[in-house]
């Protein structure tokens, strides 16, 4: 909606889904203010600074002029990067880095095309299920997937199976998606939920399998914690493949099945999961949450949410190394991949596939083109050694 210019919330944190959605839409947002709805009044003029996390109410003319100049500088920077969007994502020493886009809905494709992304690294299919009282039919889901594939001929597209639960709830009563237990983030969510609702999951997978006949796609499974969950899903996929063919439907011979690496135990046992997964994609939002025991949606502990923690970085490096050893691709689709301040570090850790909201691609590409792999490796070694000086130039590591 063009009338929405930004938003301010009482609750939430930098990696809560409302904040991620704001970034995906290219809108400034300040979350977790606690008192905004009580203190703000209709008709107030606001400056919403999403980078600094500040909200100014009815600023004076001088301050307003200062922020308008800041806005103009950012627009000039955006235009410069727009002119360079066709340049390759190559490091100074010639290493190619692949840049993909995260999307929520088929309507996001125009933005992906503008960003010159190589393809879709994360299609958050759960957004097809949101803001409605029931679940979309198999035909509706197939149509949405087909729309994306036809708009990006020849591009690699990765569809994540529905990832709901915890702070992403649906109205569909068949799914019974309501918080339960002491910590929903550790409960029935992601693939766990899908496997507990097989009839519902079957419709979803059938739509994806049918779409696979149109163009090469990959299926990514969220919130995986055991090898058995992946094996169960693969068995269900083969059953549905046979079922669809018996109905006369076209299905691709092979559908690559990968996993989100967001549970610390999976990261540390990545070598074992490489035997059942065709690719990995590191979800740094949840990986950081679970590794540090910090609820990503709780602004009271947001200061402790640190993707640069040496323990988190070690798990990222371990996952990339395990994927490389097994010869399977490793991407990162969490918010960390979209922060250009951390691009060189991730390259140094061995990451070669990034996926992010389309608007972040120009800045990350510019960071890649200013990075040498050898220097990045030195940076990564310092970070893994726990160097606190490494990011001394970063004023605020919270995004």
Buried (B, 14 or more C-beta within 10 A) or exposed (E): EEEEEBBBBEBBBBBBBBBBBBBBBEBBBBBBBEEBEEEBEEEEEBBBBBEEBEBBEEBEEEEBEEBEEEEEEEEEEBEEBEEEEEEEBBBBEEBEBBBBBBBBBBEBBEBBBBBBBBBBBBBBBBBBBBEEEEBBEBEBBBBBBBBBBEBBEEBBBBBBBBBBBBBBBBEBEEBEBEBEEEEBBEBBBBBBBBBEBEEBBBBBBBBBBBBBBBBBBBBBBBBBBBBEBBEBBBEBBEEBBEBBEEEEBEBBEEBBBBBBBBBBEBBBBBBEBBEBBBBBBBBBBBBBBBBBEBBBBBBEBBEEBBBBBBEBBBBBBBBBBBBBEBEBBBBBBBBBBBBBBBBBBBBBBBBBBBBBBBBBBBBBBBBBBEBBBEBBBBBBEBBBEEEEEBBEEEEEBEB
